Amino acid sequence: MEIKVNQGNLNKALSIVSRVATSIKTTLPILNNVLIRADENKISLTTTNLDIAVVSWVAGTVVSNGVITVPVRILNEFVSNLPKSEDVMLKVDGSKVYISAGKYKSVINGVEADEFPEVPEIEEDKSVVFRVGVDDFKNAISDVVVASSNDMTRPVLTGVYCYTVDKKLYLVTTDGYRLAEKMFIPNVESEVSVIIPTNSLQEVVRSLGNEDDELEILIDELQIKFRFRDTEVTSKLIDGSFPDYRQLIPKKTDINVVVNKDELMRVVKLAALFAKEAGGSIVCETKNDGGENGVFVVSSVANEYGENDSEIRVNNVKDGKVTLNSKFLIDVINVVDAEEIDFGFSTKASPVVIKGVKNKDYLHIIMPIKS
């Protein structure tokens, strides 16, 4: 095999595929390698960790066809340090990979490609296909991953539940303490119900560039593929049933407060400073002043550092109090795409429902801390 590739194009492709190969510790050394294939003027780079596979095609010149695997970390670091104006020549002789760019030369020990795991192909003719804008995809994933779990003993909670109902596509996550629901696509014809690993979605987000406008998503019974520009990311789906979460969403809340997002973030962060020794617990309280106005008070539990409370003037509200994890509240305030936030609850033991006043496509639930 012999190929010639522009340094910038090769560096970009290696940056995309290298994360998968270096993201986990493995007992299979070949998984630390990138599979380089040259075939009829097509050059592809492939990495996998057996759960996720990334393929990126690179524009270049194929002098002779062939395939080899190379340790991706050293190849990526070598290419990234080459001058951007140089063309990179890569030639294979046996298991030796000779790389040169102008006056810079290196030899890397490769491994025969037959040791590299076969990357499974999705059955495109039997797949459900969606096309979405890249910005919409990034925002939707950001909205829901904050509530995803890291507990591998409950695999279904480590993923994003993607399903359709009433011709709408929803994304949902929960870690048992909070829940995020995003109405992602408002009008779809195909039905789907799958759980996508959160880390796979985050890998796709990291791989998307500013020049990407649209993302194609293909889903079959076992896998999901994301296709954009010259890259494909294929991931296994999580086997299992997602909890029947809709029964956890209160049909209504007795107390609703509308507050400015920036002001709410400020008072929650101030209270959180004094709440570290209390596990991050803060108290959110509504008080009616007997007239048409009221206050929303966010305070911390007194400890050796002191205590804090801040007030936000609000419209007429009922008296109520609920204790929350400050980190959970900060997480959702960060992702709500609205200037004003609707904060609703009923009792100190009932779920808190948070959503944007002018954004009805997203809601977030936080379970209170017993006090």
Secondary structure, DSSP 8 states (H G I E B T S, - for coil): -EEEEEHHHHHHHHHHHHHHHHSS--S-GGGGEEEEEEETTEEEEEEE-SSEEEEEEE-EEEEE-EEEEEEHHHHHHHHHTS-TT-EEEEEEETTEEEEEETTEEEEEE-B-GGGS-------GGGSEEEEEEHHHHHHHHHHHHTT----TTSGGGGEEEEEEETTEEEEEEE-SSEEEEEEEES--SS--EEEEEHHHHHHHHHH--TT--EEEEEE-SSEEEEEETTEEEEEE---S----GGGGS-S--SEEEEEEHHHHHHHHHHHHHT-GGGTTEEEEEEEE-SSSEEEEEEEE--BTTB--EEEEEEES---EEEEEEHHHHHHHHHH--SSEEEEEESSTTS-EEEEETTEEEEEEEE-----
